[in-house]
Amino acid sequence: MAKNNYDPSLAAQHITSESLISLYEAARSGFFTFIVDDLDGIKRADSDKTIDHAQEYLKLNVTKSSVPHFSLEALEYKRGNDTIKFAGVPTFEAGSLTIDDVVGLDTKSILMAWQALAYDVKTRKGGRMGDWRDADGVLHKGYKKNCVLAEYTQDYELIRSWTLYGCWISELSEDDFDKESDGKRAITATIQYDRAEMEMPNIQR
């Protein structure tokens, strides 16, 4: 008899049984954090002043995050009437963040300051990817940052996390001003990144 991976004990009633229901929990969409490394003390886009606690303020006010995924290029190898497809290079699609625009915490200024590291509107100069020092030895921050997206249970036990490498903001957009609507304002950031690695803390390597 051919072997298969079917386990008859794992039928639909397995996850609804009162004796086993404590083993399962639905994943929740609202229990996560998104952390951008190396933002503290970032220089504002509209002045030479710095923003203290920028990393923490942004972490507290991210309300929505896309989940990292990648696609593989399909390469074709043709011989006669046959076409064989094999995997090419991976591409990680751009992600997005939604952030509350909070007066006092200056979340919009933090995002604009990060984006300005890649392109400064005032000087019309592009930035460098990594940190660098000028002729006077002054350290300048690069625009590429590493980020961590962490998913939790509702009692804040870590389920899994993603490390996103080489993140930078390619686009910022925000809600319009509207006198007929008094809702809170939000900002959307499009995040480009080179690759992402997922880790699950309960899996032994």
N, C-alpha and C positions, 0 to 999 in steps of 0.2 A: 504494500500500500504506500502510495506517495505521501511524503511528509509535508505538512504545511504548518503555518504559524497560527492557525485558528485555535482559540481557547474558548470552549463553550461556556465557561464560567463567566466570561466577560461579555455577557449579553446586556440588553438595555436595562433589565431589572437590576443589574449589578450596581449601577450608580444611583438607583433610586431606593434601594433597600434601606430600611431604617437602621439596620445593624451596621451598615457600611457608609452611611451618608457623612459621617464625621471625617472620612478620609478625603473628601473632595470639597473643593471650594471654587466658585466661579471667579475667573479673573476679572478685576475691576479696571475700568478705563481711567479712573481719576486718581489712582494711587501710584504716582511716579514722581521722579525729580529729573531735571535736566541741568547739568552743571558744566559751565564753561571754565576751563583752567586759565589761569594767568590773566585775569581781567582787573584785579585790584590795582588801584592807582593809575588806571588808564587815563590818558589825556583827553579832555573834551574836544569835540570836533570844532566848537565855536570859540575856543579860548585856550590859553596855556594852562588852565587850572586842571587838576586831576580829580577823579571821582573815587572817593574812598568806599570800600565795601561793595564795589560794583559786582563782584562775583556772587555775593550773598543776595543782593537785591534782585539780580536777574533770576537766581534760583527760586526765590520766593514767589515770583510773579509770572513764571511760565505756566500758562493754563492749558496748552495743547502742544503735543509733539507728534510728528510722524515717526514711524518705526523704520529703522534701517533695513533695507533689502538690496540685493544686487541681481543683475541679469547677466547671462553669459552670451557672448557673441557666438552665433552658430556658423561654423566654417564648413564648407562643402568640399568633398573630394569625389570627383567624377571619374568613373571608369566604365566605358561602354554604356550600357543601359542602367547602370546602378549609380546612385548618389548616396554617399555616406556622409552623415553629419557628425562633426565632433566639436568639442567645446573650445572656444577661443578665449579671449581676455574678458575678465569681469568688468562691469560698469556699475558703480553705486550711484543711483539716482539722487538728485538733490532732495533734501529734507526741508521741513518747514516747522517753524515755531510760532505760536500765538502767545503774546505777552501783554498783560494789562499795562496800560499807560497810567502810571501812578505818580501823581504830583507829590513832590517831597522826596520820593526815592529816585526820581529822575531816570526811570527805566528807558525812556526814549533816548535820552542823551547817552546812556551806556551803549545801546545798539548803534547809534550814529557814530560814537567814538570808535567802536570795533570796526565798523564798515570803513571809516575814514583811514584806518591803518592800511587798507588796500588801495584807496584813492582819496586824496585830499582835494575837496572842491575848491578851497581857497588858493592853494598853490598849483592845482591841476597836475600834481605829481602822483605817480603810482607808488605803492609801498613795496616792501620786501617781505618774503614769506617768513623768514626766520629773524630772530633778534640779531641786532648788529650794533656796533659802536662807531661813532663818527671820529674825525681827526682829533677832536678834543677829548675823546674817551667817554663821551656821553652815550649811555645805552638807549637804543630805540627798539621798541617792541615790533615784532613781526605780526602780520595779520592772520597767519595760520595758527589755530588753537586746537588743542585736543578737548573733546567733550565726553561726558558720560551720561547716558540715559539709563536710569535704574527703575525697575518695576517692583512693586511691593504688594503684599496682601493688605487687607483693610486694617490689620493690626501691625502693619509696617514690618513684616518679615520680608527680607529681600528674596525675590523669586529669580530674577535674572537681570543682567546688565549688559549694555553695549558700550564699548569704547569707540568713539568716532575720531579718526585721525585726520589732521589737516583741515579743520573746519574754518570756513570764512563766510561772511555774508555777501551774497551777490545781489540781493534786492531787499528793500524795505518798503512796506506799504502799510497804510493805516486807515481807520474808519474816517469818513468825512465828518466835518462839523455840520450839525443839523439842529436848528432851533426848535423843530417840531418833535424832536426825540431827545429824551434826557437820559439815555442809556450810557453805560460806561464805555470808554474808548479802548480799543485794542490795537496792537501793532502786530503785523505778520512779517517774519523774517524768513527769507529763503536761504538755506544753509547748504553750501557745497562742501563735500568732504571726499577724501581719497579712498578710504575704506573703513569698515566697521567690523569689530570682533565681538561676538556674544559670549558671555560666560554665565553658567548656572552654578551657584555656590554649593548646591547639594550633590553635584556630580563629581566623583573622585576622578582625578586625572590619572 
